[in-house]
Amino acid sequence: MIAPGRRRSFQRRVLAWYARHGRDLPWRKTRDPYAILVSEILSHQTQISRVLPIYEALLRQYPTVDAMARAPLAEVKAITDPLGYKIRGAWLHAAALQVADGGGGRFPETLEELRRLPGVGRYTAGALMNFAHHRDAPLLDTNVARLLRRHFGVAAASRARTAALWSLAAAIIPKGQGHLINQALMDLGAMICRSRPHFQICPLGRSCVFKKMTRQAPRRHLP
């Protein structure tokens, strides 16, 4: 799908940008799957600035998966519900119960098993594989999907486009570095390749299909 030279250039520039500009987030300083699960469920469709104090409060109150499993659900939801999307607390509590009771306190280590946890879909399972277990798995959130779609010029219809983007997300991972490049792509999508992209500081501008199209038609609506 991607020529080897283009893939290597993409990987090199993304990782170099991340080394200089990546966000300093507390869940990037741990490989505890419980803490990473908390961060991913709290971050769902929510700005990171709003997530940070809730993440810290939740882990202060329930620092382990066993502590979360023993907690009254109402108390968990009292912390998580102010973020909105009020199913989050129930998902975290149910997932903790499943790990504590059915898994003996150990998180699953395969995508298939992780996806059996409440609230864990393809993306969150991949995040746990990457960031907790350091095993390569593609990740595709809204920001990464927008970046890959624009950069590589993916213009297929909706269902085919989603499949193509998941394939791209897998193809651009350097072996053994999924935990790095996926964090890098999320940051690049959130900080640079926004709905109105910052072309002038994007490290991928030279090879971006969308940038070339925009220059040819400057009034074109930004997808």
N, C-alpha and C positions, 0 to 999 in steps of 0.2 A: 504493500500500500504506500509506503514511503521509501524513497531511495535511501540507501544506507548513509550516504554523505549528508543528505539533508537531515536525516534523523540525528546523526551525531552533532551536527552544527546546532540544531534545535536544543538538544540536551545540554550541550556545553554552555550555550548562552543563557538558558533558563537557570541552570545551577550556579553559574557565575553571578547572575543578578541576585539570586536568593542569598548567596553568601554575603553579599553587601547590604541587602535591603529587606531581608525576611523579617517578619514580625516576631517580636519577643513575647511568646504566649506561654502561660504556665504549663499547659498540657503538653507542650513540646519538650519539657524537661523531665518527662517520666515515660516509662514503658509499662506502667500499671494499666492493664486493660480496663479495670473499673473506672479509673480517673479519665481514661480516654473515652470510654462509653458515655460518662457523664458529660464531657465536653461536646461530644458529637450530638447527643440528644438535645442538650440545651442550645446548641448553635443552629439547630434546624430552623431555617427561614428567619433568623434573628441576627441583628448586628452584634459583632463581637464586643463592642463597648458595653452593651447591655448584659451580655452573657458573663463577663468577667466577675462582677461582684456576686452573682448568684452561684457560679461555679465555686468560688472560694468559700462562700457561706455553706454550701451543701457539703463540701468535703471537710470543712471544719466540724460540722455537726455529725456527719457520717463518713469517716475517713476510709472505711473498708467496705467491701461488698457485703460482708456479714453484718456490719452495723446498719447498712441500708436495708438489708433483708429483715432485720429485727425491728426496724422503726415503724411506728404507726403511719399508715399511708397519708392520713390527714396532715401529719406534721411535715412529711416530705412535700406534699402539695402546697402547703403554706409557704414554702421557700420557692418552689418552682412556678407556681401559678402566676405570680406577677409578670413573668415573661410573656404571658399569653400562650396560646396553643396548649391548653390545660391538660392534655393527655400525657405530657412529658413525665410528670411525676409518677403517674400510674405505670408507664413503661419502665422507668428506672426501677421502681419498686418491684414490679413483676419479674424483670430480668434478674435483679439481685436475688430474689427468692429462688428462681430457677437455677442459678449458678450455685447458690449456697446449699440448697436442698438436693438438687439432682446431680450437681457436678462436684459436690464435695468442696466447694469454694474455688474450684479451678475453672477459668474461662475456657470455652472451646477454642480450638486452634485450627479449624478449617472453615472455609467460607460457608459450606453447607450447614455445619453445626451452629455457627454464629447466627445464621439467618433464622434459626429456630427460636432465638431469644425475642421476647416481646419488643416491638419498636425497632428492630434491627432489619433493615432491608439491604439491598445490594451495596449501596454506598457505605453505610455504617459498618457492615461486615468487612468491606475492603479497607476501611480506615483502621479497624482493629487489627487486621492482618498486617498492614503496613507499619503502623505506629507502635503497636504493642509487641507484635511478634517479628517485625522486620522481615516479613515475607512479601514479595512483590505481588501487588494486585491493582488493577486499574481503579481509579476513582473518577467520578463524573458528577460534580455538583454544578449549580447554575453558572458559576463563574468560569469553571474549567471548560464546560461545554461551549460557552460563548467564545472563549479564547481559541479552542481547537477548531470550532466551526469557522471562525474568521480567518485564522492563520492558514489553514489548509484548504479553505474554500469549499467546505462541505455544504452542498446546496440541495441535497435529496429531500424528498417529502418526509413528513414527520417521523413515521415509524422506521423507515429505512435510514433516516438521518441519525436517529438515536442509536441504532445498531452500529452504524459507521463510526459514530463518536466513541462508543465503548471500545470498538476495535482500535481506534486511534489511541485512546487512553492507555490501552495495553501495549501498543507497539512502541510508544515513545519512552517506556521505562527502561533506563539502563539496568542491566542485570545487577540485582542486589542493592539497588538504590531507589526503590519505590518509595520508601519513607521520606527521602529527600526531595525527589522531583515532584511528588504529589503535593507536598507542602508548598513547594516553589510555585507550582501552577496555580494553586488556590490563592496564594498571595498576589501573584502577577495578575490574575483575573480580577481580584478584589481591588487592587490598588492602581493598576495601569490599564488593563483592557476592560474598562468599565463601559456602561451603556454609551457614554461619550468618551472614547478612548484617548489616552494621552500619547499620541503618536510620537511626539518629540522626544520622549524619554523611554520609549519602549525598546527593550533589547532585541526584539524580534522583528522590528520594522522592515529590515532589508528584505526579508523573505515572506512578509505577510501578504496574502492574496487580498484581504479586505482593504488594507492600506492602499495597495495599487489601484483597486477598483474605486476607492473613495477619491483618490487624486484625479482619476479620469472623469469622475462624475461627482464634483464636490457637494452638490446639493442632495445627493442620494440619502434616503432615510437610513439611519444607523440601525441594524438589526440587533 
